[in-house]
Amino acid sequence: LANEIIVNSKDFKKNLKKKLDIKSSFIYNPIITNKKFKKNTKKINKYLKILNIGRLTHQKDHMTLLKSLKLLKESTIRFEACIIGGGYNYDILRKYINTHQLQKEIKLLGYKKNAHKFMNKANLFILSSKYEGLPNVLIEAQKYNLPIISTNCPTGPKEILLNGKLGELYAVSDHKKLFHKIKNFYFNQKYLIRKSNLSQKYLYRFNAKTNCIKYLKIVKKYI
């Protein structure tokens, strides 16, 4: 039996207690350094650059993203969407892209070691997951001051984005709502850029040094 159970989000802690009556401690993922990033001043140049990073699995629900991008193309908005990650759903997603003639707009790039370079070039980050623990990729997107649209899935996104204060949330698998949020961003970028700039004030929650010290304190109790 474990001496201590540590989870990485408040919602995870609540769910563990509610569903399994298990007590736990929570510590956010320690991934942010003290490096400061500049305010987001990016403007859409010719076409919208969308980024998604995640394994091509059922959990990440890329099909909802593809369906929303199909609607985006039909609305005549010019965009390019890069999806980084590998997985067993590659063929299914590729077939959908080919069937709906989205090859020019959507790129399945596979696994990339230098994914951060794509964050520097993108205008918008989208998370389409059905469920998570605490998605590091959203925190990384905040670190690079990238506007975010994410599912309000259990658990993590709502907590990271402070109930929509730091980014946009939509219901899991609702591709029409996702389409409308992307479209709204395209025609009015300022409101979501303001949220991404505000997120810089809350990155301290994921500070590497602070949260590693919290882990160390727990370990020392059993030494």
C-alpha positions, 0 to 999 in steps of 0.5 A: 500500500502507498504511504501517500497518493499525489495527484496533479490537479484539485479536480482530480483530488476531489474526484478521487475522494468523491468516487473512491473515498481516497484521500490524496495530496495535490501538487501541480506539474513542475514545468515552468521556469522563471523565464519571462515571455513577451506579451502576445502581439501576433496578428493573423497574416493571410491565414490563421495558424492553428496548432494541436499537440497530442497523441492520435488516440481516442482520448485526444478526440482529434475527430471533433477538431477535424469536423470543426475545421471542415466547417471552418473551410466551408465558411471560407476562412483561410487557415492552416492546422498542424497536428503534432503527435503519433498514434493508432488513429492516424489512418482514420484521421488521414482518411477523413482529411482526404475524403473531405479534401482538407489536405491543404489545410490540415497537416498530420506532422507526427511526433516532433522533438521541437514542438515549441517551435510550432508554438512560436509560429501559431496564432491559436492552440486547440485542445480537443481531449475527452479527458485529461489529468492536468494537460501539460500542453496547455501550460506550455501553450500559456508559457508561449503566450498562445491563445487557447481554446480547450474542451471543458473535460475532466480534469485540468483544462478548467483549472488551468484556464481559471474557468475561462478567464485565461482561455475559451472552454467548450463542451467535449465533442461539440465540434459546432461550438468549437467551430464558432469559437475559432470563427469568433477568434478569427474575426476578433482576436483581441479578446482571447489575446488579452486572456493569453497575456493575463495567463502569464500572471498565473504561471507561478502555479506550475513553477518547477522549483516551488512544486519540487520542494512540495514533493521533497517535503512529502518524501522527507516525512517517510525518510 
